[in-house]
Amino acid sequence: RYLALSYAWGNSSDRRPVVINNHEHYVTTNLEDFLRVWRQKAVQERDQPLADFYLWIDAICINQDDLLERKSQVMLMSEIYPKAK
């Protein structure tokens, strides 16, 4: 089970570091704000199954520095979003 996040990237030159699965990623402020709120909610609502879902976030799941990977993954997005919960 996964959730696919659809969001506005915001200013791509204003990036902040976040650590996900022990790996540092630089993300836009919009995404950093979302991730902070998601984490707070998951901690506050321990009885809610937020932690039972994987998050698919294009800026993190797709290597943005690899043009070939980006192109191939963009072509798969029409399958990724409909299959998300």
VMD Tcl script that draws the C-alpha trace (Angstrom):
set ca {
  {0.00 0.00 0.00}
  {1.27 3.41 -0.88}
  {0.12 6.98 -1.17}
  {1.29 9.06 -4.10}
  {1.83 12.69 -3.28}
  {0.80 15.26 -5.86}
  {1.98 18.74 -4.97}
  {3.42 21.97 -6.34}
  {7.21 21.84 -6.13}
  {7.53 25.55 -5.39}
  {10.81 27.40 -5.83}
  {13.29 24.73 -6.95}
  {16.28 26.90 -6.05}
  {15.22 27.06 -2.37}
  {15.97 23.54 -1.13}
  {16.28 22.12 2.37}
  {17.87 18.91 3.58}
  {15.71 16.08 4.93}
  {16.82 12.63 6.02}
  {14.74 9.70 4.79}
  {15.79 6.13 5.53}
  {19.21 7.40 6.63}
  {19.79 9.20 3.30}
  {19.93 12.95 2.95}
  {17.80 14.49 0.21}
  {17.40 18.14 -0.72}
  {13.77 19.02 -1.28}
  {11.78 22.17 -1.90}
  {10.30 24.04 1.03}
  {6.78 22.88 0.05}
  {7.81 19.25 0.33}
  {9.81 19.80 3.51}
  {6.74 21.43 5.10}
  {4.56 18.48 4.09}
  {7.03 15.91 5.42}
  {7.29 17.71 8.76}
  {3.49 17.80 9.17}
  {3.15 14.14 8.06}
  {5.72 13.05 10.64}
  {4.07 15.07 13.42}
  {0.67 13.56 12.60}
  {2.09 10.04 12.50}
  {3.58 10.56 15.97}
  {0.45 12.21 17.41}
  {-2.00 9.69 15.99}
  {-0.25 6.45 16.86}
  {-3.54 4.57 16.63}
  {-4.01 5.78 13.05}
  {-2.22 3.69 10.42}
  {-0.25 6.52 8.78}
  {2.92 4.52 9.27}
  {1.35 1.57 7.42}
  {1.61 3.44 4.13}
  {4.62 4.02 1.96}
  {4.79 7.46 0.40}
  {5.64 7.79 -3.27}
  {7.02 11.28 -3.84}
  {8.47 12.01 -7.25}
  {11.18 14.36 -5.96}
  {12.52 11.59 -3.72}
  {11.65 8.36 -5.52}
  {13.01 9.53 -8.86}
  {16.66 10.45 -9.19}
  {16.23 14.02 -10.38}
  {19.86 14.19 -11.52}
  {19.46 11.27 -13.94}
  {17.69 12.42 -17.09}
  {17.05 8.88 -18.39}
  {15.52 7.76 -15.10}
  {13.40 10.89 -14.92}
  {12.07 10.38 -18.44}
  {11.24 6.72 -17.87}
  {9.56 7.39 -14.52}
  {7.49 10.25 -15.89}
  {6.10 7.80 -18.44}
  {5.05 5.50 -15.56}
  {3.25 8.19 -13.58}
  {-0.01 7.43 -15.35}
  {0.17 4.02 -13.65}
  {1.64 5.12 -10.32}
  {-1.03 7.62 -9.30}
  {-4.13 5.51 -10.10}
  {-2.72 2.52 -8.19}
  {-2.08 4.58 -5.06}
  {-4.49 4.41 -2.14}
}
mol new
graphics top color blue
foreach p $ca { graphics top sphere $p radius 0.5 }
foreach p [lrange $ca 0 end-1] q [lrange $ca 1 end] { graphics top cylinder $p $q radius 0.2 }
display resetview
